[in-house]
Amino acid sequence: MAWNGMDVTIIVVVIAVGCALTYISSQRGFRRVVTDLRLETELQLYALTGTITALQKQVSEMKPAPGDRACGHATRKCT
């Protein structure tokens, strides 16, 4: 079977359309994944910010135990 110009043109067009549709579909899927990851990251960041704020509050409310010194050594002399 011999290939004529019209057969080759049809095959090239079908392949080009298939490649274009695959590219468009991949781009949509990639954007969806990136959006989902960004949202998940933001939620984790907000949760981490809340945890850090709560810990800062707890630390600021802590009082040093009797005998504790600013350097952290309770019994020995700091140099």
MOPAC internal coordinates of N, CA, C and O (Angstrom, degrees):
PM7 1SCF
backbone

  N    0.0000 0     0.00 0     0.00 0    0    0    0
  C    1.4501 1     0.00 0     0.00 0    1    0    0
  C    1.5203 1   108.15 1     0.00 0    2    1    0
  O    1.2310 1   120.44 1   -50.18 1    3    2    1
  N    1.2673 1   116.76 1   129.82 1    3    2    1
  C    1.4662 1   122.09 1  -179.96 1    5    3    2
  C    1.5274 1   109.22 1   -96.75 1    6    5    3
  O    1.2310 1   121.65 1   -37.52 1    7    6    5
  N    1.2900 1   114.44 1   142.48 1    7    6    5
  C    1.4582 1   120.42 1   178.96 1    9    7    6
  C    1.5214 1   108.15 1   -91.07 1   10    9    7
  O    1.2310 1   121.09 1   -50.06 1   11   10    9
  N    1.3026 1   115.52 1   129.94 1   11   10    9
  C    1.4634 1   117.83 1   173.97 1   13   11   10
  C    1.5228 1   109.10 1  -103.64 1   14   13   11
  O    1.2310 1   120.23 1    -5.15 1   15   14   13
  N    1.2852 1   117.16 1   174.85 1   15   14   13
  C    1.4682 1   121.88 1  -175.75 1   17   15   14
  C    1.5221 1   112.92 1   -60.91 1   18   17   15
  O    1.2310 1   120.06 1   144.43 1   19   18   17
  N    1.3084 1   117.48 1   -35.57 1   19   18   17
  C    1.4603 1   120.57 1  -178.45 1   21   19   18
  C    1.5218 1   111.42 1   -69.28 1   22   21   19
  O    1.2310 1   119.52 1   140.58 1   23   22   21
  N    1.3169 1   118.51 1   -39.42 1   23   22   21
  C    1.4628 1   121.89 1   178.22 1   25   23   22
  C    1.5277 1   111.05 1   -62.10 1   26   25   23
  O    1.2310 1   120.90 1   133.86 1   27   26   25
  N    1.3079 1   115.89 1   -46.14 1   27   26   25
  C    1.4656 1   120.59 1  -179.58 1   29   27   26
  C    1.5248 1   110.42 1   -64.72 1   30   29   27
  O    1.2310 1   119.94 1   139.78 1   31   30   29
  N    1.3129 1   117.72 1   -40.22 1   31   30   29
  C    1.4659 1   121.56 1   178.96 1   33   31   30
  C    1.5214 1   111.04 1   -62.21 1   34   33   31
  O    1.2310 1   120.16 1   136.00 1   35   34   33
  N    1.3186 1   117.30 1   -44.00 1   35   34   33
  C    1.4671 1   121.27 1   179.52 1   37   35   34
  C    1.5209 1   110.31 1   -63.33 1   38   37   35
  O    1.2310 1   120.01 1   136.03 1   39   38   37
  N    1.3150 1   117.58 1   -43.97 1   39   38   37
  C    1.4658 1   120.98 1   179.58 1   41   39   38
  C    1.5203 1   110.79 1   -62.86 1   42   41   39
  O    1.2310 1   120.12 1   136.71 1   43   42   41
  N    1.3322 1   117.37 1   -43.29 1   43   42   41
  C    1.4694 1   121.22 1   179.63 1   45   43   42
  C    1.5247 1   110.86 1   -63.88 1   46   45   43
  O    1.2310 1   120.19 1   138.72 1   47   46   45
  N    1.3237 1   117.23 1   -41.28 1   47   46   45
  C    1.4691 1   121.09 1   179.39 1   49   47   46
  C    1.5252 1   110.23 1   -65.46 1   50   49   47
  O    1.2310 1   119.64 1   136.52 1   51   50   49
  N    1.3096 1   118.30 1   -43.48 1   51   50   49
  C    1.4747 1   121.74 1   179.81 1   53   51   50
  C    1.5351 1   109.75 1   -62.51 1   54   53   51
  O    1.2310 1   120.19 1   135.89 1   55   54   53
  N    1.3136 1   117.25 1   -44.11 1   55   54   53
  C    1.4705 1   120.45 1   178.92 1   57   55   54
  C    1.5244 1   110.82 1   -64.94 1   58   57   55
  O    1.2310 1   120.09 1   137.96 1   59   58   57
  N    1.3333 1   117.44 1   -42.04 1   59   58   57
  C    1.4670 1   120.87 1   179.96 1   61   59   58
  C    1.5272 1   110.99 1   -64.01 1   62   61   59
  O    1.2310 1   120.26 1   137.38 1   63   62   61
  N    1.3165 1   117.11 1   -42.62 1   63   62   61
  C    1.4724 1   120.68 1   178.50 1   65   63   62
  C    1.5216 1   110.16 1   -64.71 1   66   65   63
  O    1.2310 1   120.11 1   137.85 1   67   66   65
  N    1.3173 1   117.40 1   -42.15 1   67   66   65
  C    1.4614 1   120.64 1   177.12 1   69   67   66
  C    1.5227 1   111.95 1   -60.49 1   70   69   67
  O    1.2310 1   120.52 1   136.82 1   71   70   69
  N    1.3314 1   116.62 1   -43.18 1   71   70   69
  C    1.4746 1   120.23 1   178.03 1   73   71   70
  C    1.5187 1   111.04 1   -63.74 1   74   73   71
  O    1.2310 1   120.44 1   137.05 1   75   74   73
  N    1.3323 1   116.77 1   -42.95 1   75   74   73
  C    1.4676 1   120.72 1  -179.51 1   77   75   74
  C    1.5264 1   111.12 1   -63.33 1   78   77   75
  O    1.2310 1   120.50 1   136.18 1   79   78   77
  N    1.3392 1   116.65 1   -43.82 1   79   78   77
  C    1.4735 1   119.95 1   179.17 1   81   79   78
  C    1.5262 1   111.50 1   -65.21 1   82   81   79
  O    1.2310 1   120.57 1   141.18 1   83   82   81
  N    1.3168 1   116.51 1   -38.82 1   83   82   81
  C    1.4607 1   120.24 1   177.22 1   85   83   82
  C    1.5273 1   110.71 1   -63.96 1   86   85   83
  O    1.2310 1   120.17 1   137.21 1   87   86   85
  N    1.3178 1   117.28 1   -42.79 1   87   86   85
  C    1.4682 1   121.83 1   179.28 1   89   87   86
  C    1.5289 1   110.97 1   -62.33 1   90   89   87
  O    1.2310 1   120.62 1   133.32 1   91   90   89
  N    1.3272 1   116.42 1   -46.68 1   91   90   89
  C    1.4704 1   120.51 1  -179.55 1   93   91   90
  C    1.5223 1   110.45 1   -62.82 1   94   93   91
  O    1.2310 1   120.31 1   136.29 1   95   94   93
  N    1.3145 1   117.01 1   -43.71 1   95   94   93
  C    1.4651 1   121.19 1   179.52 1   97   95   94
  C    1.5285 1   110.87 1   -63.42 1   98   97   95
  O    1.2310 1   120.51 1   138.77 1   99   98   97
  N    1.3157 1   116.63 1   -41.23 1   99   98   97
  C    1.4645 1   120.67 1   179.21 1  101   99   98
  C    1.5243 1   111.09 1   -65.01 1  102  101   99
  O    1.2310 1   120.28 1   139.49 1  103  102  101
  N    1.3198 1   117.07 1   -40.51 1  103  102  101
  C    1.4603 1   120.50 1   179.20 1  105  103  102
  C    1.5261 1   111.22 1   -63.34 1  106  105  103
  O    1.2310 1   120.26 1   137.78 1  107  106  105
  N    1.2994 1   117.10 1   -42.22 1  107  106  105
  C    1.4741 1   120.69 1   178.29 1  109  107  106
  C    1.5313 1   110.44 1   -62.82 1  110  109  107
  O    1.2310 1   120.74 1   134.35 1  111  110  109
  N    1.3133 1   116.20 1   -45.65 1  111  110  109
  C    1.4631 1   119.73 1   178.76 1  113  111  110
  C    1.5128 1   111.71 1   -63.25 1  114  113  111
  O    1.2310 1   120.17 1   139.53 1  115  114  113
  N    1.3197 1   117.28 1   -40.47 1  115  114  113
  C    1.4655 1   121.35 1   179.08 1  117  115  114
  C    1.5225 1   110.81 1   -63.72 1  118  117  115
  O    1.2310 1   120.40 1   136.21 1  119  118  117
  N    1.3300 1   116.84 1   -43.79 1  119  118  117
  C    1.4701 1   119.92 1   178.15 1  121  119  118
  C    1.5229 1   111.33 1   -61.92 1  122  121  119
  O    1.2310 1   120.70 1   140.20 1  123  122  121
  N    1.3162 1   116.27 1   -39.80 1  123  122  121
  C    1.4620 1   120.30 1   179.87 1  125  123  122
  C    1.5331 1   110.60 1   -64.31 1  126  125  123
  O    1.2310 1   120.34 1   136.46 1  127  126  125
  N    1.3267 1   116.96 1   -43.54 1  127  126  125
  C    1.4651 1   121.16 1   179.08 1  129  127  126
  C    1.5242 1   110.44 1   -64.51 1  130  129  127
  O    1.2310 1   120.29 1   136.48 1  131  130  129
  N    1.3276 1   117.05 1   -43.52 1  131  130  129
  C    1.4701 1   120.70 1   179.89 1  133  131  130
  C    1.5223 1   110.18 1   -62.99 1  134  133  131
  O    1.2310 1   120.05 1   137.94 1  135  134  133
  N    1.3224 1   117.50 1   -42.06 1  135  134  133
  C    1.4598 1   121.06 1   178.92 1  137  135  134
  C    1.5270 1   111.10 1   -63.41 1  138  137  135
  O    1.2310 1   120.44 1   136.52 1  139  138  137
  N    1.3261 1   116.77 1   -43.48 1  139  138  137
  C    1.4709 1   120.59 1   178.69 1  141  139  138
  C    1.5290 1   111.12 1   -62.60 1  142  141  139
  O    1.2310 1   120.49 1   136.82 1  143  142  141
  N    1.3288 1   116.67 1   -43.18 1  143  142  141
  C    1.4671 1   120.20 1   179.43 1  145  143  142
  C    1.5224 1   111.53 1   -65.77 1  146  145  143
  O    1.2310 1   120.40 1   140.91 1  147  146  145
  N    1.3215 1   116.84 1   -39.09 1  147  146  145
  C    1.4633 1   120.50 1   178.70 1  149  147  146
  C    1.5244 1   110.51 1   -63.81 1  150  149  147
  O    1.2310 1   120.54 1   136.39 1  151  150  149
  N    1.3176 1   116.57 1   -43.61 1  151  150  149
  C    1.4658 1   120.75 1   178.80 1  153  151  150
  C    1.5242 1   110.78 1   -62.80 1  154  153  151
  O    1.2310 1   120.43 1   135.52 1  155  154  153
  N    1.3237 1   116.78 1   -44.48 1  155  154  153
  C    1.4616 1   120.97 1   179.65 1  157  155  154
  C    1.5320 1   110.74 1   -62.63 1  158  157  155
  O    1.2310 1   120.67 1   139.18 1  159  158  157
  N    1.3230 1   116.32 1   -40.82 1  159  158  157
  C    1.4656 1   120.77 1   178.92 1  161  159  158
  C    1.5211 1   110.76 1   -64.52 1  162  161  159
  O    1.2310 1   120.18 1   137.29 1  163  162  161
  N    1.3210 1   117.26 1   -42.71 1  163  162  161
  C    1.4622 1   120.43 1   178.36 1  165  163  162
  C    1.5255 1   111.42 1   -62.41 1  166  165  163
  O    1.2310 1   120.19 1   137.80 1  167  166  165
  N    1.3288 1   117.24 1   -42.20 1  167  166  165
  C    1.4636 1   120.21 1   178.44 1  169  167  166
  C    1.5254 1   111.40 1   -62.84 1  170  169  167
  O    1.2310 1   120.42 1   138.14 1  171  170  169
  N    1.3293 1   116.81 1   -41.86 1  171  170  169
  C    1.4627 1   120.51 1   177.76 1  173  171  170
  C    1.5242 1   110.78 1   -65.46 1  174  173  171
  O    1.2310 1   120.34 1   141.65 1  175  174  173
  N    1.3173 1   116.96 1   -38.35 1  175  174  173
  C    1.4649 1   120.60 1   179.18 1  177  175  174
  C    1.5265 1   110.86 1   -65.27 1  178  177  175
  O    1.2310 1   120.17 1   137.41 1  179  178  177
  N    1.3302 1   117.27 1   -42.59 1  179  178  177
  C    1.4657 1   120.28 1   177.50 1  181  179  178
  C    1.5338 1   111.03 1   -62.94 1  182  181  179
  O    1.2310 1   120.58 1   138.56 1  183  182  181
  N    1.3285 1   116.50 1   -41.44 1  183  182  181
  C    1.4649 1   119.91 1   178.53 1  185  183  182
  C    1.5288 1   110.35 1   -64.21 1  186  185  183
  O    1.2310 1   120.20 1   137.45 1  187  186  185
  N    1.3191 1   117.22 1   -42.55 1  187  186  185
  C    1.4630 1   121.27 1   178.76 1  189  187  186
  C    1.5250 1   111.04 1   -64.25 1  190  189  187
  O    1.2310 1   120.33 1   139.89 1  191  190  189
  N    1.3144 1   116.97 1   -40.11 1  191  190  189
  C    1.4675 1   120.72 1   177.91 1  193  191  190
  C    1.5235 1   110.29 1   -61.93 1  194  193  191
  O    1.2310 1   120.19 1   136.93 1  195  194  193
  N    1.3128 1   117.25 1   -43.07 1  195  194  193
  C    1.4648 1   120.49 1   177.86 1  197  195  194
  C    1.5173 1   112.08 1   -62.88 1  198  197  195
  O    1.2310 1   120.47 1   139.10 1  199  198  197
  N    1.3240 1   116.70 1   -40.90 1  199  198  197
  C    1.4651 1   120.85 1   179.28 1  201  199  198
  C    1.5208 1   110.69 1   -65.10 1  202  201  199
  O    1.2310 1   120.20 1   136.20 1  203  202  201
  N    1.3169 1   117.21 1   -43.80 1  203  202  201
  C    1.4681 1   121.05 1   179.88 1  205  203  202
  C    1.5225 1   110.02 1   -64.30 1  206  205  203
  O    1.2310 1   119.92 1   138.65 1  207  206  205
  N    1.3152 1   117.75 1   -41.35 1  207  206  205
  C    1.4667 1   120.91 1   178.58 1  209  207  206
  C    1.5282 1   110.56 1   -61.73 1  210  209  207
  O    1.2310 1   120.41 1   136.69 1  211  210  209
  N    1.3265 1   116.82 1   -43.31 1  211  210  209
  C    1.4660 1   120.28 1   179.36 1  213  211  210
  C    1.5302 1   110.53 1   -64.65 1  214  213  211
  O    1.2310 1   120.44 1   138.32 1  215  214  213
  N    1.3393 1   116.76 1   -41.68 1  215  214  213
  C    1.4675 1   119.68 1   178.87 1  217  215  214
  C    1.5243 1   111.55 1   -65.65 1  218  217  215
  O    1.2310 1   120.17 1   140.79 1  219  218  217
  N    1.3245 1   117.28 1   -39.21 1  219  218  217
  C    1.4674 1   120.00 1   177.34 1  221  219  218
  C    1.5217 1   110.49 1   -60.90 1  222  221  219
  O    1.2310 1   120.61 1   139.62 1  223  222  221
  N    1.3217 1   116.44 1   -40.38 1  223  222  221
  C    1.4612 1   120.31 1   178.80 1  225  223  222
  C    1.5238 1   110.41 1   -64.42 1  226  225  223
  O    1.2310 1   120.34 1   136.42 1  227  226  225
  N    1.3409 1   116.96 1   -43.58 1  227  226  225
  C    1.4572 1   120.25 1   179.51 1  229  227  226
  C    1.5236 1   111.14 1   -63.46 1  230  229  227
  O    1.2310 1   119.92 1   137.86 1  231  230  229
  N    1.3094 1   117.76 1   -42.14 1  231  230  229
  C    1.4600 1   121.19 1  -179.14 1  233  231  230
  C    1.5176 1   110.46 1   -67.01 1  234  233  231
  O    1.2310 1   120.02 1   140.43 1  235  234  233
  N    1.3201 1   117.57 1   -39.57 1  235  234  233
  C    1.4645 1   119.66 1  -179.70 1  237  235  234
  C    1.5237 1   111.66 1   -67.97 1  238  237  235
  O    1.2310 1   119.84 1   154.80 1  239  238  237
  N    1.3211 1   117.90 1   -25.20 1  239  238  237
  C    1.4625 1   121.65 1   179.50 1  241  239  238
  C    1.5293 1   112.41 1   -85.41 1  242  241  239
  O    1.2310 1   120.23 1   168.51 1  243  242  241
  N    1.3184 1   117.16 1   -11.49 1  243  242  241
  C    1.4609 1   120.29 1  -179.43 1  245  243  242
  C    1.5210 1   109.90 1   -71.44 1  246  245  243
  O    1.2310 1   121.19 1   -37.22 1  247  246  245
  N    1.3320 1   115.33 1   142.78 1  247  246  245
  C    1.4604 1   121.25 1   177.25 1  249  247  246
  C    1.5179 1   107.27 1  -113.87 1  250  249  247
  O    1.2310 1   120.09 1   -37.76 1  251  250  249
  N    1.3322 1   117.44 1   142.24 1  251  250  249
  C    1.4656 1   118.67 1   177.97 1  253  251  250
  C    1.5308 1   110.91 1   -67.24 1  254  253  251
  O    1.2310 1   120.78 1   -35.51 1  255  254  253
  N    1.3043 1   116.12 1   144.49 1  255  254  253
  C    1.4629 1   121.35 1   178.32 1  257  255  254
  C    1.5235 1   109.51 1   -69.90 1  258  257  255
  O    1.2310 1   119.91 1   -25.86 1  259  258  257
  N    1.3449 1   117.78 1   154.14 1  259  258  257
  C    1.4605 1   119.91 1   178.30 1  261  259  258
  C    1.5304 1   110.58 1   -58.42 1  262  261  259
  O    1.2310 1   120.70 1   -44.17 1  263  262  261
  N    1.3036 1   116.26 1   135.83 1  263  262  261
  C    1.4565 1   121.35 1   179.28 1  265  263  262
  C    1.5202 1   112.83 1    92.01 1  266  265  263
  O    1.2310 1   119.94 1   164.00 1  267  266  265
  N    1.3061 1   117.71 1   -16.00 1  267  266  265
  C    1.4637 1   119.41 1   177.39 1  269  267  266
  C    1.5214 1   108.58 1   -71.58 1  270  269  267
  O    1.2310 1   121.76 1   -39.28 1  271  270  269
  N    1.2947 1   114.23 1   140.72 1  271  270  269
  C    1.4554 1   119.64 1   178.79 1  273  271  270
  C    1.5163 1   108.86 1  -112.29 1  274  273  271
  O    1.2310 1   120.99 1   -10.52 1  275  274  273
  N    1.2846 1   115.72 1   169.48 1  275  274  273
  C    1.4564 1   120.54 1  -176.19 1  277  275  274
  C    1.5288 1   112.12 1   -61.07 1  278  277  275
  O    1.2310 1   120.39 1   150.19 1  279  278  277
  N    1.3446 1   116.85 1   -29.81 1  279  278  277
  C    1.4610 1   119.01 1  -177.77 1  281  279  278
  C    1.5271 1   111.73 1   -79.72 1  282  281  279
  O    1.2310 1   119.82 1   163.86 1  283  282  281
  N    1.3288 1   117.95 1   -16.14 1  283  282  281
  C    1.4530 1   120.89 1   178.62 1  285  283  282
  C    1.5184 1   113.49 1   102.64 1  286  285  283
  O    1.2310 1   119.40 1   169.35 1  287  286  285
  N    1.3346 1   118.74 1   -10.65 1  287  286  285
  C    1.4771 1   121.34 1   178.66 1  289  287  286
  C    1.5190 1   108.53 1   -91.02 1  290  289  287
  O    1.2310 1   120.44 1   -60.04 1  291  290  289
  N    1.3211 1   116.76 1   119.96 1  291  290  289
  C    1.4637 1   120.55 1  -176.01 1  293  291  290
  C    1.5209 1   111.71 1   -83.99 1  294  293  291
  O    1.2310 1   119.29 1   148.07 1  295  294  293
  N    1.3071 1   118.96 1   -31.93 1  295  294  293
  C    1.4584 1   118.97 1  -171.10 1  297  295  294
  C    1.5241 1   114.46 1  -116.07 1  298  297  295
  O    1.2310 1   119.35 1   153.86 1  299  298  297
  N    1.2959 1   118.85 1   -26.14 1  299  298  297
  C    1.4526 1   118.35 1  -176.97 1  301  299  298
  C    1.5217 1   111.71 1  -103.66 1  302  301  299
  O    1.2310 1   121.16 1   -20.11 1  303  302  301
  N    1.2722 1   115.39 1   159.89 1  303  302  301
  C    1.4511 1   121.25 1  -177.28 1  305  303  302
  C    1.5351 1   109.94 1   -78.01 1  306  305  303
  O    1.2310 1   120.71 1   -45.95 1  307  306  305
  N    1.2951 1   116.25 1   134.05 1  307  306  305
  C    1.4647 1   121.17 1   178.73 1  309  307  306
  C    1.5186 1   109.73 1   -79.93 1  310  309  307
  O    1.2310 1   121.21 1   -35.64 1  311  310  309
  N    1.2766 1   115.30 1   144.36 1  311  310  309
  C    1.4732 1   119.22 1   178.05 1  313  311  310
  C    1.5034 1   110.23 1  -110.54 1  314  313  311
  O    1.2310 1   120.10 1   180.00 1  315  314  313

